Amino acid sequence: MTQEYTAESVTADGEQHRTGSRVRTLIGRWRDDPGIWRRGIVLAILAALVSLLMIFHAQLPNTIGNLGSLTETFLPWFGLFVPLIFLLALVRRSATALIAVLLPAVIWVNLFGGLFTDKTDPARDAGELTVVTHNVNADNPDPQGTAGKMVASGADVVALEELTAKAVPVYEAAMKGTYKYHSVQGTVGLWSKYPLSGTKPVDIKLGWVRAMRSTVTTAHGEVAVYVAHLPSVRVKLHAGFTANQRDKSADALGEAIAAEQLPQVVLLGDLNGTMNDRALEGVTAQMRSTQGAAGHGNGFSWPASFPLARIDQIMVKGVEPTSSWTLPRTDSDHLPIAARVELR
C-alpha cells in the first residue's frame, strides 16, 4: 500500500520535530548546568517570604501604621509574585527558584482560588430578594443617570451611600416611579419596592449620620436591612494605613447588628475594607459575604476605573445568598454591587 503525504502533513511533522528538538536541547542544557541549583537563591527567599506573609498575615501587627490591615486589604494581589518569580527563575535558569515558587502558588490557590469558581446556585438563582448597594460619590456629575442605572438593575432594594443634600431630590425624583418606599438618613439612603418600618439612624461614633437600619417587609417575611458608609482610610508615608476612625465605626456597627432582634439581616454599604481586614471582624465574624458565598470572580468594586479591592459589601445573616455580581460602571468612583438572596 502506498502512503501519501500532503504538504501540510510534512510541514506539521517538521514543526513538531523542530519543537521536540528545542525542548530536548533546553532540558539537556539545564541537566548539564552545574549552577542550576546554586543560582536563584534570592528568588527562592522571596518566594518563601511571600508565602509566610500569606500564611501569617493575621500575625502582622497593627500597632505600626496598621500594617496588618494594609497587607490584608491587598492580600489577593500577592498572587502576582508567583508568575513574576516563575519568569525570573526561567531567565536565571534556576531549579531552586522554580521549586520554591510552587509554595506561594499553592498557598494563593488555597486562599483565593475559590473566588474564581462560579458559586451561583442555578436551582435557586431567581432568589426572593434582589439587593444593590452603591457609593454614588458626592462629586457625581450625573446623579440622574446613576439613579436610572439603579432602577434598571431590577433590584427590590437599593442602598445608596455618599448622598449630598443637593443630589438627594434628584435621586428621589428619578427613582420614585419604581420604588414606592424610601428613607434618607444623613448621607445614606434606602429605596425599596416593599414597605419600610422601624427606620432609624445607627450610631457608628462619628458625630453625624452615615448608617441606618430599616425593616423591609417582603412577601416572604421581614428583613432587617442596614446601610452603612464607614469612614475612609488613607495610606500615608509618615503614618502608614490611617484607619483608626474606620475601625471604631466598624466595631459600633458590629454591636448594632449583634443586638438586632430580627433573624434575617442584610448589610449593604461601603465599609472601606475587605473581608480579609481583621479590623472589620466585629461585622465579618457574624455575617457572610454574598460574593464569597455565591459570587464568581473577585468582585472588586474600587476604584471603578481599575478595581483593586472589594470595599463595598453585601453581607447577610439568617438568609441564603444565591448569586452575587458587580453592575456596570456609573459616574461614581465605585462600582455598584448586587446580590440575590433566598429568605427563610
Buried (B, 14 or more C-beta within 10 A) or exposed (E): EEEEEEEEEEEEEEEEEEEEEEEEEEEEEEEEBEEBEEBBBEBBEBBBEBBBBBBEBEEBEBEEBBBBBBBBBEBBEBBEBBEBBBEBBEEBBBBBBBBBBEBBBEBBEEBBEEBEEEBBBEEBEEBBBBBBBBBBBEEBEBBEEBBBBBBEBEBBBBBBBBBBEEBBEBBBEBBBEBBEBBBBBBBBBBBBBBEBEEBEBBBBEBEEBBBBBBBBBBEBBBBBBBBBBBBEBEEEEEEBBBBBBBBBBBBBBBBBBEEBEBEBBBBBBBBBBBBBBBBBEBBBEBBBBBBBBBBBBBBBBBBBEEBBBBBBBBBBBBBBBBBBBBBEBBBBBBBBBBBBBBBE
